[in-house]
Amino acid sequence: MNEVEITGPEAIAAGRRAAGTTRFRLTVEYDGGPFVGWQRQENGCSIQQCLEEAVFATVQETRTVYGAGRTDAGVHATGQVAHVDIEKAIAPARLMAALNFHLKPNPIAVTQCAVAVGDFHARFSAIGRAYLYRIVNRRAPAVIERGHVWWVVAPLDAASMHRAAQILVGRHDFSTFRASLCQAQSPIKTLDRLDVTREGEEIRIVAEARSFLHHQVRNMVGTLRLVGDGKWSPDDVRAALDARDRAAGGPTAPADGLYLTRVVY
Amino acid sequence: MNEVEITGPEAIAAGRRAAGTTRFRLTVEYDGGPFVGWQRQENGCSIQQCLEEAVFATVQETRTVYGAGRTDAGVHATGQVAHVDIEKAIAPARLMAALNFHLKPNPIAVTQCAVAVGDFHARFSAIGRAYLYRIVNRRAPAVIERGHVWWVVAPLDAASMHRAAQILVGRHDFSTFRASLCQAQSPIKTLDRLDVTREGEEIRIVAEARSFLHHQVRNMVGTLRLVGDGKWSPDDVRAALDARDRAAGGPTAPADGLYLTRVVY
């Protein structure tokens, strides 16, 4: 990618596009709890809609905000990336402050804002995505982190979960971990990283790939959890992967524990 | 303290007290956001009241739950310690599970439960308390951690905050950092530790002492913040301490960022 970011005052002129608009790249953080997901839907408020309304409130332009990852209902983000084209001349720092002002009642914040030069597209220019899944593993329910983690009572062996996870790393047909509604053309993906570590009562799972199938991370986590509490062996994970059948995989882990943490360009 | 904990089935007999009750020691975690504070009050729901109602629902006994620290409205805890005397014979693990079941709608959880032997008293036996204060220091508002941190926009120099904090460590008259409603007999306290560190966008302040005055941690944090953004020098902190006058100190930091993390016996 030869995309260049310019954040100074010269940014607006440099980024001025043929259509007379400037493309801004936004890094977005949100608590997915109250939303139907990233994407606009009929049945409730989406993060995309909130951002588009904040753009309208700021520059009085009806614009589409494109996100790198269309996170599901309840899924959080610390490093979602989006872009939006705006006609009005506005400095990135002012745009960010104004968007955050208008977003205020919602748990959504723009943490970075820059002018994107060239053909930058939040979704199609992305060459990598990273997710974090957080499990709180203890007898007592998670209360301060309620809605932000998956609470699992059965003691989990993070080391054996990590070993089993390595079976999934690489280029595979991930049909076993693919939601039935998934719109991807092919079930074949390359998983670059799937690390499971324990930090005290918390188990953290980091997944990295160019892109993921719908529910892939949550389905992999739900399967690794079966390994963690001893119900499944690593061989069972291999057999599930080889079956290329969603029915062969473990259950889908809840949305609460999932965070889109980074998009790579 | 010669208090001994027994968690096995023999615990109930060993801990049986003169009054025919068993004293249980509870470690309690809570999100202070929706509560008027630890202590029972007329004007809303307290953590103490929720615990006492859960005790009643579990063993049908009207009991007082005593806490080590009477945290204010909005202040959180990951390691509050409490005790309660119960007549009915019940194993600690069963008591903990039942309390958590009845506490469920509230963001309160009992994370440890053991029989306390001897004269253990959650408040009066405590010889140390530790608090954590969390500041998110960035342009964008904190959204995932909303209510759980203090959001400060002005860039803070954690190193100079730490240096100024060392002026407060030791035995002093802390009148400058004492709430007007504080009921302590003396304003003289010994502060054992006040460490300020930065981890990325977050500034973490750890305070340890045998006990604290009312609002002492929040008043110290509000003062250190003035050092962090360059408005005050360390000498100003020394002058404020020497003034022994609340009006000489910085503002009170919000409750949101404060956590009672540990009680030492």
Boltz contact constraints between the chains, C-beta under 6 A:
constraints:
  - contact:
      token1: [A, 29]
      token2: [B, 143]
      max_distance: 6.0
  - contact:
      token1: [A, 31]
      token2: [B, 143]
      max_distance: 6.0
  - contact:
      token1: [A, 31]
      token2: [B, 144]
      max_distance: 6.0
  - contact:
      token1: [A, 100]
      token2: [B, 140]
      max_distance: 6.0
  - contact:
      token1: [A, 100]
      token2: [B, 141]
      max_distance: 6.0
  - contact:
      token1: [A, 107]
      token2: [B, 143]
      max_distance: 6.0
  - contact:
      token1: [A, 107]
      token2: [B, 146]
      max_distance: 6.0
  - contact:
      token1: [A, 109]
      token2: [B, 140]
      max_distance: 6.0
  - contact:
      token1: [A, 109]
      token2: [B, 141]
      max_distance: 6.0
  - contact:
      token1: [A, 109]
      token2: [B, 143]
      max_distance: 6.0
  - contact:
      token1: [A, 111]
      token2: [B, 140]
      max_distance: 6.0
  - contact:
      token1: [A, 140]
      token2: [B, 100]
      max_distance: 6.0
  - contact:
      token1: [A, 140]
      token2: [B, 109]
      max_distance: 6.0
  - contact:
      token1: [A, 140]
      token2: [B, 111]
      max_distance: 6.0
  - contact:
      token1: [A, 141]
      token2: [B, 100]
      max_distance: 6.0
  - contact:
      token1: [A, 141]
      token2: [B, 109]
      max_distance: 6.0
  - contact:
      token1: [A, 143]
      token2: [B, 29]
      max_distance: 6.0
  - contact:
      token1: [A, 143]
      token2: [B, 31]
      max_distance: 6.0
  - contact:
      token1: [A, 143]
      token2: [B, 107]
      max_distance: 6.0
  - contact:
      token1: [A, 143]
      token2: [B, 109]
      max_distance: 6.0
  - contact:
      token1: [A, 144]
      token2: [B, 31]
      max_distance: 6.0
  - contact:
      token1: [A, 146]
      token2: [B, 107]
      max_distance: 6.0
